[in-house]
Amino acid sequence: MANATHIGLDQVRQQLRQPRSQLKGRQATGEARAEVRALIGEPPTNGHRRDLLIEHLHLLNDHFHGLFERHIVALATEMRLSVVEVFEVASFYHHFEILKDDQAAPRITVRVCDSLSCSLAGSDSLLRQLQNDLQNKGSGVKVVPVPCLGRCEQAPAAQVGQQAVAHATAEAVAERVAQNQTTPNALPDAIRMNAYVQAGGYQLAQQVTSGEREAESVIQVLESSGLRGLGGAGFPAGRKWRIVRSQPGPRLMAVNIDEGEPGTFKDRTCLEADPHRFLEGVLIAASVVGCEAVYIYLRDEYHEARVLLTQALAELHANPPCTLPRIELRRGAGAYICGEESAMIESIEGKRGEPRLRPPYIAEVGLFGRPTLEHNFETLYWIRELLEQGADSFSSHGRHGRQGLRRFSVSGRVKLPGVKLAPAGITLRELVDEYCGGMAEGHTLYAYLPGGASGGILPARLADVPLDFDTLQPHGCFIGSAAVMVLSEHDSAREAALNVMRFFAHESCGQCTPCRVGTDKAAQLMSAEVWDADTLQDLAQVMGDASICGLGQAAPNPIRCVLQYFPHEVGAA
């Protein structure tokens, strides 16, 4: 028996060693492999890096306007991966268009945002009109709704290929389609490296990397300032640096600029204005913590920002002000879940963006199994200012007993939407009146979402609650990334909650049943004119308690808020 088993294993090994052409399954054609190689290059001596799979998929998707089956097979062959593995990664991300070989790829894809802020601005009717006008048989134009484009202050937002259309109209979109304007817009008027250096930029990075300024002193400034992670979790930045710094090397760093929460656009706005300020924060953090490599994860919808950041990195490498770690820019592919830190790390590794079970935490076991410092863009954007001006420059600000400054992404029914730098603890009423020019004409404050889609919904009578970490939880909400969406008496909290629940159902990674099934079922129940309050409360409890990550855990917040504060809208009064 033992000998028979041995013979069987030898046969299997022999089969596996056979050339690909003799194995079962679909084989890559020479033509398809040549097309793939023309984009991803010849295989290095040690083969293509597994973690660059998503980057290679982007190259193919951009060039051919989709991922044809022949190219998926050829890419798998070139990267020495199974076809199933490549397919399951490609099919996970919304921005990859998987096509059969006999299908025609769309000539142009037009994306129209249907998230809450854009919906308030009329994106639903815009979508219908564009589908009627442009998506004609044989036109080659595909018009699709998308959950968020990160341009809530420009609502309704659309994209023609990779070109953003602010305050989109059917006429403006049609004109770009007619002229085949699909490349990113002209770069924003950002501060370039020469100007940044002339204004004192990168001096702090030089001091830190050279040892002139001690790492401990930098961490102490962060701790004294009270700076917290500004991506949503709010973990103290100084403490995070200490934790990761204490781990055995080699250590890595991951920067989250995925910014997929509906209502959030602060990172994009800051990046488009001053990319080198952010990069100096990256260099300081990497040096203090001892990270040998940095991976910057940028959401795919930010095409203009990606061009700008690519150029800024080229400027930095051409004239390095100090010793640089290895820095790699990675491109998201349309998956909100990758804003969750462990899902982002999975995506950087070239995998499906599914959150990891914890512990272990990524500070201990993160990218490629190494201790990893993960930060949001804005947190790093603050570093230079804090070190130059001292901790008090940050902590001395604040209202209503709170300390620090916050960048609020404000959209919805206000006169002047946009990113507002304001004291921590400011109230919604103060924020709207002092920074947004008041409510839009003909609109009166009715409700607001203080923390994006997942942060809950509060009525106007609670517009004087301080907006900060830990102040909104007693009211069933949280500030998250400080994405504030304002509703008026012309809007419905019920419809707002349904909009964001449909977003969650669309963006669930599907890994855990409470989130995958719960968000979809909740959206169905919330579509009823009269809500089944008991069933929805039970469902919310299960989702909050049993979901793996924050998406499923926070998704029930809008349900609970509507039932508590707006019962008259759903027949639960």
JOZI-V196365 format. One record per residue. SS is DSSP state (@ for helix, = for strand, . for the rest). PSI is psi as a letter, one per 40 degrees, with the letter a starting at -180 (999 if undefined). Layout:
# JOZI-V196365
ss=<SS,SS>
psi=<PSI,PSI>
This chain:
# JOZI-V196365
ss=<.,@,@,@,@,@,@,@,@,@,@,@,@,@,@,@,@,.,.,@,@,@,.,.,.,.,.,.,.,@,@,@,@,@,@,@,@,@,@,@,.,.,.,.,.,.,.,.,.,@,@,@,@,@,@,@,@,@,@,@,@,@,@,@,.,.,=,=,@,@,@,@,@,@,@,@,@,@,@,.,.,.,@,@,@,@,@,@,@,@,@,@,.,.,.,.,.,=,=,.,.,.,.,.,.,.,.,=,=,=,=,=,=,.,.,@,@,@,@,@,.,.,@,@,@,@,@,@,@,@,@,@,@,@,.,.,.,.,.,.,=,=,=,=,=,=,.,.,.,.,.,@,@,@,.,.,.,=,=,=,.,.,=,=,=,.,.,.,.,@,@,@,@,@,@,@,@,@,.,.,.,.,.,.,.,.,.,.,.,.,.,.,@,@,@,@,@,@,.,.,.,.,@,@,@,@,@,@,@,@,.,.,.,.,@,@,@,@,@,@,@,@,@,@,@,.,.,=,.,.,.,.,.,.,.,=,@,@,@,@,@,@,@,@,@,.,.,.,.,.,=,=,=,=,=,=,=,.,.,.,.,.,.,.,.,@,@,@,@,@,@,@,@,.,@,@,@,@,@,@,@,@,@,@,@,@,@,@,@,.,=,=,=,=,=,=,=,=,.,.,.,.,@,@,@,@,@,@,@,@,@,@,@,@,@,@,@,@,.,.,.,.,.,.,.,=,=,=,=,=,=,.,.,.,.,@,@,@,@,.,@,@,@,@,@,@,@,@,.,.,.,.,.,.,.,.,.,.,.,.,.,.,.,.,.,.,@,@,@,.,.,=,=,=,=,=,@,@,@,@,@,.,@,@,@,@,@,@,@,.,.,@,@,@,@,.,.,.,.,.,.,.,.,.,=,=,=,=,=,=,=,=,.,=,.,.,.,=,=,=,=,=,=,.,.,.,=,@,@,@,@,@,@,@,@,.,.,.,=,.,.,.,.,.,=,=,=,=,=,.,.,.,.,.,.,.,.,=,=,@,@,@,.,.,.,=,.,.,.,.,.,.,@,@,@,.,.,.,.,.,.,.,=,=,=,=,=,=,.,.,.,.,@,@,@,@,@,@,@,@,@,@,@,@,@,@,@,.,.,.,.,.,@,@,@,@,@,@,@,@,@,@,@,@,@,@,.,.,.,.,.,.,@,@,@,@,@,@,@,@,@,@,@,@,@,@,.,.,.,@,@,@,@,@,@,.,@,@,@,@,@,@,@,@,@,.,@,@,@,.,.,.,.>
psi=<d,d,d,d,d,d,d,d,d,d,d,d,d,d,d,d,e,i,i,d,e,e,i,i,i,h,i,h,i,d,d,d,d,d,d,d,d,d,d,e,i,i,h,i,d,e,i,i,h,d,e,e,d,d,d,d,d,d,d,d,d,d,d,e,f,i,h,i,d,d,d,d,d,d,d,d,d,d,e,f,i,i,d,d,d,d,d,d,d,d,e,d,h,d,e,h,h,h,i,i,d,e,i,h,i,h,d,h,h,h,h,h,h,e,i,d,d,d,d,d,e,f,d,d,d,d,d,d,d,d,d,d,d,d,f,i,h,e,d,e,h,h,h,i,i,i,d,i,e,f,f,d,e,f,i,h,i,i,h,h,b,e,h,i,h,i,f,i,i,d,d,d,d,d,d,d,d,d,e,f,g,e,i,i,i,i,i,i,g,i,h,i,d,d,d,d,d,d,e,e,i,e,d,d,d,d,d,d,d,e,e,d,h,i,d,d,d,d,d,d,d,d,d,d,d,e,h,i,h,f,e,d,d,f,h,h,d,d,d,d,d,d,d,d,d,e,i,i,i,i,i,i,h,h,h,h,f,d,f,e,h,h,e,h,e,d,d,d,d,d,d,e,d,g,d,d,d,d,d,d,d,d,d,d,d,d,d,d,d,f,h,e,i,h,h,h,h,h,i,d,e,g,d,d,d,d,d,d,d,d,d,d,d,d,d,d,d,d,g,h,e,a,h,i,i,h,h,h,h,i,h,i,f,f,h,d,d,e,d,h,d,d,d,d,d,d,d,d,e,f,i,i,g,h,i,i,i,i,i,i,i,e,d,d,g,b,h,f,e,i,h,h,h,h,i,i,d,d,d,d,d,e,d,d,d,d,d,d,e,i,d,d,d,d,e,e,i,i,i,f,e,i,i,a,i,i,h,h,h,h,i,a,f,i,d,g,i,a,h,h,h,i,i,i,e,i,i,d,d,d,d,d,d,d,e,e,e,a,i,i,h,e,h,i,h,d,i,i,h,e,f,a,d,e,e,i,h,i,i,d,e,f,e,e,h,h,h,i,h,e,d,e,d,e,e,e,i,i,d,b,e,f,h,h,h,h,i,a,e,e,i,h,d,d,d,d,d,d,d,d,d,d,d,d,d,d,e,h,e,e,d,i,d,d,d,d,d,d,d,d,d,d,d,d,d,e,e,i,d,h,i,g,d,d,d,d,d,d,d,d,d,d,d,d,d,e,i,d,a,d,d,d,d,e,d,e,d,d,d,d,d,d,d,d,d,f,d,d,e,e,f,e,999>
